[in-house]
Amino acid sequence: MAEVIDRKILPPLVNEHINDLIVIKGCNKSTADGYATDLWLFFRYMVAKDNGLSSPADLEKNFDMSYINAEFIGKISLKDVNEFLAYCNNDRANSATTRARKASAIRGFFKYVADKMNYIDKNPVSQLQVASPKKKMPKYLTLEESRSLLAAVDGENKIRDFCILTLFLNCGLRLAELVNLNVTDINFEEEKMLVTGKGDKERMVYLNSSCISALKDYLSVRPHNQLKGNDRNALFISRLNKRIGRQAVQLMVYHYLEKIGLDGQHYSVHKLRHTAATLLYQHGNADVLLLKEMLGHENLSTTEIYTHIENKQLRDAVKNNPLSKDSHS
């Protein structure tokens, strides 16, 4: 898990920007923490450079950045930002994806201080260009592997775990979306549930018969005694009689993946989301617009990766045609 920076040590204008992301734009906490960490490193780099130091590592971790004001920020150039990204590549061995994320954090910050608030005269990164990371084909379970995963569920929490896996594989939920589900989010009459996604954006996800059955089975055994506060409405409950946490779900999923021999193959909870989308696209006759709505994607380009999976399978199928090696002699 990435380090979360104490925002008290950030420059005041960075904190103001992060607050704007959370309060005005509805950015979730984990994303905001990521931007804060990236900007913390960037300004440590700028302070080190300003003091003639070779690396941000030469500064104390909790170096006071309160003196970094609009005047300091206004002197930062596109060249400085490019040098920082080169430092991330050469000294920190950051991947293209990580560098692109850092560039996005820097762009967002300067857009706020220059274009929105006019704290500085011009935006130095309006022409910043960063190579887009290559999109990797999402890893997912096949239909047979998905069935094996569900069949592997056992133990004292069998009914709960089966329900969790069923929702992951049928509804394409994110981990945070699943653990934040409440009992009141389920509408059995209309066979749908309310899901709160990134940026607190709500969407309705329809439930098939497997999900309905698994939910009803689980709710019949769900603990309800000794639940307190917000946990009283939580859908999935841990052994401590609290809302189940992300780590507990992750460990549970890893346990069953290992049980069916898929451990160590870079499968994860998020891969179950990929699996749901892939199976729906391949077997459920869902187009990318329907997938986008179900998955809660902001941009259609994010969803279109699943069409690439289908294209690859078609290409492989053509290559494996028994007549593919026959030729006219």
C-alpha positions as CSV (number, residue, x, y, z in Angstrom):
1,M,0.0,0.0,0.0
2,A,1.3,3.4,-1.0
3,E,2.4,5.7,1.9
4,V,-0.1,8.3,2.9
5,I,1.4,11.7,3.6
6,D,0.3,13.7,6.6
7,R,-1.3,16.7,4.9
8,K,-0.1,19.0,7.7
9,I,3.4,19.0,6.2
10,L,2.2,20.0,2.7
11,P,2.5,23.5,1.3
12,P,-0.7,25.5,2.2
13,L,-1.7,25.9,-1.5
14,V,-1.4,22.1,-2.0
15,N,-3.7,21.5,0.9
16,E,-6.2,24.1,-0.5
17,H,-6.1,22.3,-3.8
18,I,-6.7,18.9,-2.2
19,N,-9.6,20.3,-0.2
20,D,-11.1,21.6,-3.5
21,L,-10.8,18.1,-5.0
22,I,-12.6,16.5,-2.1
23,V,-15.2,19.1,-1.3
24,I,-16.0,20.6,-4.7
25,K,-15.1,17.9,-7.2
26,G,-16.1,14.9,-5.0
27,C,-12.8,13.2,-5.3
28,N,-12.6,10.2,-2.9
29,K,-10.1,10.1,-0.1
30,S,-7.7,7.4,-1.5
31,T,-7.4,9.3,-4.8
32,A,-6.9,12.6,-3.0
33,D,-4.2,11.0,-0.8
34,G,-2.5,9.8,-3.9
35,Y,-2.4,13.3,-5.4
36,A,-1.1,14.7,-2.1
37,T,1.7,12.1,-2.0
38,D,2.7,12.9,-5.6
39,L,2.7,16.6,-5.0
40,W,4.6,16.2,-1.7
41,L,7.4,14.5,-3.6
42,F,7.4,17.1,-6.4
43,F,7.8,20.0,-4.0
44,R,10.5,18.1,-2.0
45,Y,12.3,17.8,-5.4
46,M,11.8,21.6,-6.0
47,V,13.0,22.5,-2.5
48,A,16.1,20.2,-2.9
49,K,16.9,21.8,-6.3
50,D,16.4,25.3,-4.9
51,N,18.9,24.5,-2.1
52,G,21.5,22.9,-4.4
53,L,20.9,19.4,-3.1
54,S,21.2,16.4,-5.4
55,S,18.0,14.6,-4.3
56,P,14.9,15.0,-2.3
57,A,16.2,12.2,-0.1
58,D,18.7,14.7,1.3
59,L,15.9,16.5,3.0
60,E,14.3,15.4,6.3
61,K,11.0,13.6,5.7
62,N,9.0,16.2,7.7
63,F,10.7,19.2,6.1
64,D,8.7,22.3,6.7
65,M,7.1,23.4,3.4
66,S,4.9,26.1,4.8
67,Y,7.1,28.8,3.2
68,I,6.3,27.5,-0.3
69,N,3.9,30.2,-1.4
70,A,2.5,31.6,-4.7
71,E,5.8,33.4,-5.4
72,F,7.8,30.2,-5.1
73,I,5.3,28.3,-7.1
74,G,5.1,31.0,-9.8
75,K,8.8,30.5,-10.6
76,I,8.4,26.8,-11.4
77,S,8.9,26.2,-15.1
78,L,7.9,23.4,-17.6
79,K,11.6,22.5,-17.6
80,D,11.5,22.0,-13.8
81,V,8.6,19.6,-14.2
82,N,10.2,17.7,-17.0
83,E,13.4,17.3,-14.9
84,F,11.3,16.0,-12.0
85,L,9.7,13.4,-14.2
86,A,13.1,12.4,-15.5
87,Y,14.2,12.1,-11.9
88,C,11.2,9.8,-11.2
89,N,12.3,7.7,-14.2
90,N,16.0,7.6,-13.7
91,D,16.4,7.7,-9.9
92,R,13.2,6.1,-8.7
93,A,12.6,3.7,-11.6
94,N,8.9,4.8,-11.8
95,S,6.9,3.0,-14.5
96,A,5.3,4.9,-17.3
97,T,1.9,4.5,-15.5
98,T,3.3,6.0,-12.2
99,R,5.0,8.9,-14.1
100,A,1.7,9.6,-15.9
101,R,-0.1,9.7,-12.6
102,K,2.4,12.2,-11.1
103,A,2.1,14.3,-14.2
104,S,-1.7,14.3,-13.8
105,A,-1.3,15.4,-10.2
106,I,1.0,18.3,-11.2
107,R,-1.3,19.3,-14.0
108,G,-4.3,19.4,-11.7
109,F,-2.5,21.5,-9.1
110,F,-1.3,24.1,-11.6
111,K,-4.7,24.2,-13.2
112,Y,-6.1,25.1,-9.8
113,V,-3.5,27.8,-8.8
114,A,-3.2,29.4,-12.2
115,D,-6.4,28.9,-14.2
116,K,-9.0,28.7,-11.4
117,M,-7.7,30.8,-8.6
118,N,-5.2,33.1,-10.5
119,Y,-2.6,32.8,-7.7
120,I,0.1,32.8,-10.3
121,D,0.3,34.6,-13.7
122,K,0.5,31.6,-16.0
123,N,0.2,27.8,-16.0
124,P,3.7,26.4,-16.7
125,V,2.5,22.9,-17.6
126,S,-0.2,23.7,-20.1
127,Q,2.1,22.2,-22.8
128,L,3.3,19.3,-20.6
129,Q,3.5,16.1,-22.7
130,V,3.9,12.7,-21.1
131,A,3.9,9.4,-23.0
132,S,0.7,7.6,-22.3
133,P,1.4,4.2,-20.7
134,K,0.4,1.2,-22.8
135,K,-2.9,-0.3,-21.8
136,K,-2.5,-3.8,-20.6
137,M,-5.1,-6.5,-21.4
138,P,-7.0,-7.0,-18.2
139,K,-6.4,-10.3,-16.5
140,Y,-9.6,-12.2,-15.8
141,L,-10.9,-15.7,-14.9
142,T,-12.5,-17.9,-17.5
143,L,-16.0,-19.1,-17.1
144,E,-14.7,-22.4,-15.9
145,E,-12.3,-20.8,-13.4
146,S,-15.1,-18.6,-12.1
147,R,-17.3,-21.6,-11.4
148,S,-14.4,-23.4,-9.7
149,L,-13.9,-20.3,-7.5
150,L,-17.5,-20.3,-6.4
151,A,-17.4,-24.1,-5.8
152,A,-14.3,-23.8,-3.6
153,V,-16.1,-21.7,-0.9
154,D,-16.3,-23.4,2.4
155,G,-15.8,-22.8,6.2
156,E,-17.9,-21.1,8.8
157,N,-18.4,-18.0,6.7
158,K,-19.3,-20.0,3.6
159,I,-22.6,-18.3,2.9
160,R,-21.2,-14.8,3.3
161,D,-18.1,-15.5,1.2
162,F,-20.2,-17.1,-1.5
163,C,-22.4,-14.1,-1.6
164,I,-19.4,-11.7,-1.8
165,L,-17.8,-13.7,-4.7
166,T,-21.2,-13.9,-6.5
167,L,-21.6,-10.1,-6.4
168,F,-18.0,-9.6,-7.6
169,L,-18.3,-12.0,-10.5
170,N,-21.8,-11.0,-11.6
171,C,-21.9,-7.2,-10.9
172,G,-18.3,-6.1,-11.4
173,L,-18.1,-4.2,-8.2
174,R,-15.0,-2.4,-7.0
175,L,-13.6,-3.5,-3.6
176,A,-14.6,-0.2,-1.9
177,E,-18.1,-0.4,-3.4
178,L,-18.7,-3.9,-2.0
179,V,-17.5,-3.2,1.6
180,N,-19.6,0.0,1.6
181,L,-22.8,-1.7,0.7
182,N,-25.7,-1.4,3.1
183,V,-28.7,-3.7,3.7
184,T,-30.9,-0.8,2.6
185,D,-29.1,-0.6,-0.8
186,I,-30.7,-3.9,-1.8
187,N,-34.1,-3.8,-3.6
188,F,-35.4,-7.3,-3.9
189,E,-38.7,-6.3,-5.4
190,E,-37.0,-4.5,-8.4
191,E,-34.0,-6.9,-8.4
192,K,-31.4,-4.2,-8.2
193,M,-29.0,-2.5,-5.7
194,L,-27.7,1.0,-5.2
195,V,-23.9,1.2,-5.5
196,T,-21.8,4.2,-4.5
197,G,-18.8,4.5,-6.7
198,K,-15.8,6.8,-7.1
199,G,-16.5,10.4,-6.2
200,D,-19.6,9.2,-4.3
201,K,-21.4,8.8,-7.6
202,E,-24.4,6.5,-7.3
203,R,-25.6,3.9,-9.9
204,M,-28.1,1.2,-10.0
205,V,-26.8,-2.4,-10.7
206,Y,-29.3,-5.0,-11.7
207,L,-29.2,-8.4,-9.9
208,N,-29.6,-11.7,-11.6
209,S,-31.2,-14.8,-10.0
210,S,-27.8,-16.0,-8.6
211,C,-27.2,-12.7,-6.8
212,I,-30.8,-12.6,-5.5
213,S,-30.5,-16.2,-4.1
214,A,-27.0,-15.6,-2.6
215,L,-28.2,-12.4,-0.9
216,K,-31.3,-13.9,0.5
217,D,-29.3,-16.9,1.8
218,Y,-26.7,-14.6,3.4
219,L,-29.3,-12.2,5.0
220,S,-30.9,-15.2,6.7
221,V,-27.7,-15.8,8.6
222,R,-26.2,-12.3,8.7
223,P,-25.3,-11.3,12.3
224,H,-27.5,-8.6,13.6
225,N,-26.9,-8.6,17.4
226,Q,-24.2,-6.3,18.9
227,L,-23.9,-4.2,15.8
228,K,-23.4,-0.6,16.6
229,G,-23.6,2.8,14.8
230,N,-23.2,2.7,11.1
231,D,-22.3,-1.0,11.2
232,R,-25.9,-1.8,12.0
233,N,-26.8,-1.2,8.4
234,A,-23.7,-2.7,6.8
235,L,-24.4,-5.5,4.4
236,F,-21.4,-7.7,5.0
237,I,-20.3,-8.2,8.6
238,S,-16.9,-9.4,9.9
239,R,-16.2,-11.9,12.6
240,L,-15.8,-8.9,14.9
241,N,-19.4,-7.9,14.3
242,K,-18.4,-4.8,12.3
243,R,-18.6,-3.8,8.7
244,I,-16.2,-6.0,6.8
245,G,-13.0,-4.3,5.8
246,R,-11.1,-4.2,2.5
247,Q,-8.2,-6.3,3.8
248,A,-10.5,-9.0,5.1
249,V,-12.2,-9.3,1.7
250,Q,-8.8,-9.3,-0.1
251,L,-7.5,-12.1,2.1
252,M,-10.7,-14.1,1.6
253,V,-10.4,-13.8,-2.2
254,Y,-6.7,-14.7,-2.2
255,H,-7.5,-17.8,0.0
256,Y,-10.0,-19.2,-2.5
257,L,-7.9,-18.3,-5.6
258,E,-5.0,-20.2,-4.0
259,K,-7.4,-23.1,-3.3
260,I,-8.1,-23.4,-7.0
261,G,-4.5,-23.0,-8.0
262,L,-4.6,-19.4,-9.2
263,D,-2.3,-17.9,-6.6
264,G,0.9,-16.3,-7.7
265,Q,-0.6,-15.6,-11.2
266,H,-1.3,-11.9,-10.5
267,Y,-5.0,-12.4,-9.8
268,S,-6.6,-10.1,-7.3
269,V,-10.0,-8.8,-6.1
270,H,-10.0,-6.3,-9.0
271,K,-9.5,-9.1,-11.5
272,L,-12.9,-10.3,-10.4
273,R,-14.3,-7.0,-11.7
274,H,-12.5,-7.6,-15.0
275,T,-14.0,-11.1,-15.0
276,A,-17.6,-9.9,-14.6
277,A,-17.2,-7.4,-17.4
278,T,-15.5,-9.9,-19.7
279,L,-18.1,-12.6,-19.1
280,L,-21.0,-10.1,-19.6
281,Y,-19.4,-8.9,-22.9
282,Q,-18.6,-12.3,-24.2
283,H,-21.7,-14.2,-23.0
284,G,-24.3,-11.6,-22.1
285,N,-24.6,-9.7,-25.3
286,A,-23.8,-6.5,-23.5
287,D,-22.3,-3.7,-25.6
288,V,-19.7,-1.2,-24.3
289,L,-22.3,1.4,-23.4
290,L,-24.1,-1.0,-21.1
291,L,-20.8,-2.2,-19.6
292,K,-19.8,1.5,-19.0
293,E,-23.1,2.0,-17.1
294,M,-22.7,-1.2,-15.0
295,L,-19.1,-0.6,-14.1
296,G,-19.5,3.1,-13.4
297,H,-16.7,4.1,-15.7
298,E,-16.2,7.9,-16.3
299,N,-14.9,7.5,-19.8
300,L,-16.0,5.0,-22.6
301,S,-12.3,4.5,-23.4
302,T,-11.8,2.7,-20.1
303,T,-14.6,0.2,-21.0
304,E,-13.4,-0.4,-24.5
305,I,-10.6,-2.6,-23.3
306,Y,-13.1,-5.4,-23.0
307,T,-13.7,-5.2,-26.8
308,H,-10.0,-5.8,-27.3
309,I,-10.2,-9.0,-25.3
310,E,-12.9,-10.2,-27.7
311,N,-10.9,-9.2,-30.7
312,K,-7.9,-11.1,-29.4
313,Q,-10.0,-14.2,-28.8
314,L,-11.4,-14.0,-32.4
315,R,-7.9,-13.6,-33.8
316,D,-6.7,-16.6,-31.8
317,A,-9.7,-18.6,-33.0
318,V,-9.0,-17.8,-36.6
319,K,-5.3,-18.8,-36.2
320,N,-6.4,-22.1,-34.6
321,N,-8.8,-23.0,-37.4
322,P,-7.8,-26.6,-38.5
323,L,-7.6,-25.3,-42.2
324,S,-5.3,-22.4,-41.3
325,K,-2.2,-24.3,-42.3
326,D,-3.6,-25.8,-45.6
327,S,-2.4,-24.1,-48.7
328,H,-2.8,-24.5,-52.5
329,S,0.2,-26.4,-53.9
